[in-house]
Protein backbone atom coordinates (compact mmCIF):
# COMPACT_ATOMS: atom_id res chain seq x y z
CA UNK A 1 0.00 0.00 0.00
CA UNK A 2 1.35 3.42 -0.91
CA UNK A 3 2.16 6.07 1.69
CA UNK A 4 -0.55 8.38 0.36
CA UNK A 5 -3.19 5.74 1.14
CA UNK A 6 -1.77 5.22 4.62
CA UNK A 7 -1.56 8.86 5.67
CA UNK A 8 -3.71 11.90 4.93
CA UNK A 9 -2.38 15.47 4.53
CA UNK A 10 -3.90 16.36 7.92
CA UNK A 11 -2.16 13.46 9.68
CA UNK A 12 1.18 14.30 8.07
CA UNK A 13 0.80 17.97 8.99
CA UNK A 14 0.03 16.97 12.57
CA UNK A 15 3.22 14.90 12.74
CA UNK A 16 5.47 17.52 11.15
CA UNK A 17 4.11 20.74 12.70
CA UNK A 18 4.87 21.81 16.27
CA UNK A 19 4.61 20.48 18.94
CA UNK A 20 5.33 17.04 17.44
CA UNK A 21 8.10 18.09 14.99
CA UNK A 22 8.75 14.53 13.90
CA UNK A 23 11.61 13.94 11.50
CA UNK A 24 10.97 12.55 8.05
CA UNK A 25 13.13 9.53 8.91
CA UNK A 26 11.00 8.74 11.94
CA UNK A 27 7.78 9.03 9.94
CA UNK A 28 9.30 6.83 7.23
CA UNK A 29 10.20 4.19 9.81
CA UNK A 30 6.62 4.23 11.15
CA UNK A 31 5.18 3.54 7.69
CA UNK A 32 8.05 1.37 6.43
CA UNK A 33 9.07 3.75 3.64
CA UNK A 34 12.19 5.82 3.03
CA UNK A 35 12.73 9.34 4.30
CA UNK A 36 12.92 10.42 0.66
CA UNK A 37 9.44 9.02 -0.05
CA UNK A 38 8.02 10.87 2.96
CA UNK A 39 9.67 14.04 1.63
CA UNK A 40 8.10 13.52 -1.81
CA UNK A 41 4.63 13.02 -0.34
CA UNK A 42 5.13 16.03 1.93
CA UNK A 43 5.96 18.24 -1.06
CA UNK A 44 2.84 17.04 -2.89
CA UNK A 45 0.66 17.66 0.16
CA UNK A 46 2.16 21.13 0.63
CA UNK A 47 1.08 22.01 -2.91
CA UNK A 48 -2.42 20.62 -2.33
CA UNK A 49 -3.02 22.11 1.11
CA UNK A 50 -0.36 24.69 2.01
CA UNK A 51 -2.45 26.09 4.87
CA UNK A 52 -1.93 22.87 6.87
CA UNK A 53 1.83 23.10 7.03
CA UNK A 54 3.20 25.80 9.33
CA UNK A 55 6.63 27.25 8.94
CA UNK A 56 8.48 27.44 12.23
CA UNK A 57 8.79 30.92 13.69
CA UNK A 58 12.40 31.92 13.88
CA UNK A 59 13.63 34.44 16.42
CA UNK A 60 14.22 37.96 15.13
CA UNK A 61 17.69 39.48 15.24
CA UNK A 62 16.74 41.53 18.31
CA UNK A 63 15.30 38.53 20.18
CA UNK A 64 18.33 36.40 19.42
CA UNK A 65 20.73 39.18 20.37
CA UNK A 66 18.89 39.71 23.66
CA UNK A 67 18.99 36.00 24.53
CA UNK A 68 22.69 35.75 23.67
CA UNK A 69 23.39 38.82 25.83
CA UNK A 70 21.65 37.07 28.72
CA UNK A 71 24.08 34.17 28.18
CA UNK A 72 21.28 31.74 27.24
CA UNK A 73 22.72 28.62 25.60
CA UNK A 74 22.10 27.80 21.94
CA UNK A 75 20.32 24.60 22.99
CA UNK A 76 18.00 26.54 25.32
CA UNK A 77 17.23 29.06 22.55
CA UNK A 78 16.48 26.18 20.17
CA UNK A 79 14.07 24.61 22.69
CA UNK A 80 12.36 27.96 23.31
CA UNK A 81 11.60 28.47 19.59
CA UNK A 82 11.14 24.76 18.83
CA UNK A 83 13.91 24.68 16.22
CA UNK A 84 17.21 22.84 16.00
CA UNK A 85 20.42 24.14 17.60
CA UNK A 86 21.97 24.04 14.12
CA UNK A 87 19.27 26.45 12.87
CA UNK A 88 20.04 28.80 15.78
CA UNK A 89 23.72 28.76 14.81
CA UNK A 90 22.81 29.52 11.20
CA UNK A 91 20.62 32.44 12.32
CA UNK A 92 23.47 33.79 14.44
CA UNK A 93 25.70 33.76 11.35
CA UNK A 94 22.94 35.21 9.15
CA UNK A 95 22.35 38.11 11.56
CA UNK A 96 26.13 38.64 12.01
CA UNK A 97 25.87 38.13 15.76
CA UNK A 98 28.57 36.86 18.05
CA UNK A 99 27.99 34.59 21.00
CA UNK A 100 29.32 36.41 24.03
CA UNK A 101 31.16 33.98 26.24
CA UNK A 102 30.97 34.21 30.01
CA UNK A 103 34.74 34.69 30.28
CA UNK A 104 34.37 37.86 28.18
CA UNK A 105 31.49 39.17 30.31
CA UNK A 106 32.86 38.25 33.70
CA UNK A 107 36.22 39.97 33.51
CA UNK A 108 38.89 39.76 36.18
CA UNK A 109 37.87 43.15 37.56
CA UNK A 110 34.17 42.27 37.77
CA UNK A 111 34.93 38.90 39.30
CA UNK A 112 37.24 40.51 41.88
CA UNK A 113 34.59 43.11 42.72
CA UNK A 114 31.79 40.56 43.18
CA UNK A 115 33.87 37.98 45.03
CA UNK A 116 36.21 40.05 47.19
CA UNK A 117 34.54 43.45 47.60
CA UNK A 118 30.86 42.43 47.63
CA UNK A 119 31.76 39.06 49.22
CA UNK A 120 29.34 37.12 47.01
CA UNK A 121 29.60 33.36 46.71
CA UNK A 122 30.40 31.55 43.48
CA UNK A 123 26.79 30.41 43.32
CA UNK A 124 25.44 33.98 43.66
CA UNK A 125 27.79 35.22 40.94
CA UNK A 126 26.77 32.28 38.73
CA UNK A 127 23.10 33.24 39.10
CA UNK A 128 23.88 36.84 38.12
CA UNK A 129 25.64 35.74 34.92
CA UNK A 130 23.45 32.73 34.12
CA UNK A 131 26.24 30.17 34.28
CA UNK A 132 27.31 27.35 36.56
CA UNK A 133 29.10 27.68 39.88
CA UNK A 134 31.98 25.64 38.41
CA UNK A 135 32.41 28.16 35.61
CA UNK A 136 32.80 30.95 38.17
CA UNK A 137 35.25 28.82 40.16
CA UNK A 138 37.33 28.13 37.04
CA UNK A 139 37.37 31.82 36.12
CA UNK A 140 38.48 32.71 39.65
CA UNK A 141 41.25 30.13 39.41
CA UNK A 142 42.34 31.40 35.98
CA UNK A 143 42.43 34.98 37.31
CA UNK A 144 44.17 34.02 40.57
CA UNK A 145 41.30 35.24 42.75
CA UNK A 146 41.43 33.11 45.88
CA UNK A 147 39.22 32.81 48.95
CA UNK A 148 41.93 34.12 51.25
CA UNK A 149 41.75 37.49 49.43
CA UNK A 150 38.36 38.10 51.11
CA UNK A 151 39.86 38.22 54.60
CA UNK A 152 41.62 41.55 54.12
C-alpha positions, 0 to 999 in steps of 0.5 A: 500500500502506498504512503498516500493511502496510509496517511492523509495530509492532515495526519502528516501535517500533525506529525510535522508541525509543532509540537510534534516536529517529527523527522521525516526519517521517523515518519518513514520508519513508522510507515516502512518507507524511506525518508525520501518518499516521505519528503516527496509526499510532503511536497505534494501535500504542501502544494495541495493544502499549504495552509496545513503546514506551518513554517516554524517561527524563527527568532528575530535578530533583536530577540536572538541578540537579547537572549545571547546577551543574557548568556542563554545557551544555543540549545536553550534558545532552540528549545524555546523556539522549537527549532534545531540548535543548528538552525540557531547557529545559522541564524546567528551567522545570518544576523552577524551576531557573536555569541558572548562567552561568560569569560568575556562578560565576567572579567577579572575586575568584575569577578574581583569586585563581586567575590572580594569586595561584595563578598558574594559566593560563586553560586550567587555570581553564577546566578547573576551571569546565568552560568554554573558555579563551576564556571565561576570557580574556574574563572576565579582560578584562571584569574588568581582570585582566591578565597583568602583574598576576602579576609583583608 
